[in-house]
Amino acid sequence: MWLVSSWFRVVDIVIAHQRLPKRVGTRLAYKPSWHQFSYLQLQYRTLSQQTSGKMPPKGKRKAREETPEKNDGAVSPPPVKRPNAGTSSAAATSFFTPTSQKSSPIEFIKHGSLLAALWEPVASSSKAVTTPLSDGRIKFAGFDLDSNLISTKSGKTFARDGEDWKWWHPTVPSKLRKMFEEGYRLVIFTNQNGLKASGSKADDKLKEWKKKINYIVTALNLPIHVYAATETDSYRKPRTGMFEHYLSELGADAPLIDMDSSVFVGDAAGRKGDFSAGDRKFAENLGLKFLTPEELFLNEEPRPYELDLDPASLPRSTVAPEVVVLCGRPGSGKSTLTTKYLVPLGYERINQDILKTKDKCIKAAQGFLKEGESVVIDATNSSRDTRAVWKGVADKAKGATFRCIYLTTSEALCYHNDGARAYSGMKSLNPENRTSVGSMAFRTFKSKFQEPHVNEGFKDITVVDFEFRGTDAEFDVWKRHWAP
């Protein structure tokens, strides 16, 4: 009798647990340990052996078993039909699963309009960090969510609640597991503009969506990143904000991603019947191989597609970068011309007073020209040999144009400008706080000067005569005598 009553006590405990609210932290009214349950189960097996005929019955018990129609006074009470508590086999399995082996629900972190999460199965040998490639890089497989990994059970375009989903095709989970085992990191990038809705139902909609994602990742049972763009901004595909955030979460010390070995899968592919080509454009923006779900999961051949616009195919401007060499005495107005008129037009200023050495000037100019930027060489460039150096820089830049601006400011006026700049104390006349260049600089220029000529390779030479340009207050200061 003790064994029988003990077993029904176990059954009562299980049923009581099934009726309790399913929430984290719920404590049972009965508190049997795992070992106590194991012990009671062992007792039940013993009782089962006794009632299954392995241990022969004795006395009146045997007679009652042989004549069931007269068994009105049976020792065991008749079975009681208990009401269905709605507990599934999965719930029962979860009840007997140690807490240490249960995976936690997926938790999203909000980054502005972006929802981001990483889910990992606790009771699994799967690891979020996959084996790097032979060169130390890693590869990833990115996926759109709706109509790609999942669809609705109801057949409606939008899910009714968190349980209205099914795999897009039965092969989806096995294919993702195979890709994971092949070394891919799994990432979901999904546009979810519907989650930004405001009002009384907004929180419920978000709650149901998170519930659905939790069901999906739990069923998949693999480490996976999930990113959801909830507004029309830089995160929304085909813009690359979600991927850039994924990179930031990997961290600066993470291995580089092998983009050639990685892939993105999505249903918005620009095919006939597709609502857009956003997924294909997203893959193109990242330089990734693109597949549709039909191609990945069903091994179908690619179908024709069409993009409403392909910016990369449009013609580019053929304006070549320029190397503009200034030529003129110290104080002739070269830096003023550069900063006031050329830099605002997009020219990059190369000045040895700032960069300190000629080699640094050459290297800086080459870098700008490589990027398609024009440069202006803000220096006296008095001799043909000096200007020939910059001709060589222009020649090495593909298609760069070589021009010259020759400032004809007289020596006397240059002495005057040097004095006004260095000694007037007016900031606007000396924005770089330069000191007087001294008479030696004028003598050096005079001794080396060779007037520029188009036969040096210049496309053209622009001659600029001096003309004061400034405010009345600046002119009142500048017009004083500054040179001895």
Buried (B, 14 or more C-beta within 10 A) or exposed (E): EEEBEBBEEBEEBBEEBBEEEEEEEEEEEEEBEEEEBEEBEEBBEEBEEBEEEEEEBEEEEEEBEEEEEEEEEEEEEEEEEEEEEEBEEEEEEEBEEEEEEEBEBBEBEEBEBBBBBBBBBEEEEBEBEBEBBEEEBBBBBBBBBBBBBBBBEBEEEEBEBBEBBEBBBEBBBEBBBEBBEEBBBBBBBBBBEEBBEEEEEEEEBBEBBBBBBBBBBEEBBBBBBBBBBBBEEBBBBBBBBBBEBBEEBBEEEEBEBBBEBBBBBBBBBBBEEBEBBBBBBBBBBBEBBBBBBBBBBEEEEEBEBEEEEEEEEEEEEEEBBBBBBBBBBBBBBBBBBBBEEBBEEEBBBBBBEEBEEEEEBBEBBEEBBEEBBBBBBBBBBBBBEBBEBBBEBBEEBEEBBBBBBBBBBEBEBBBBBBBBBBBBEBEEBBEEEEEBBEEEBBEBBEEBBEEBEEEBBBEEBEEBEBEEEBEEEBEEBBEEEBEE
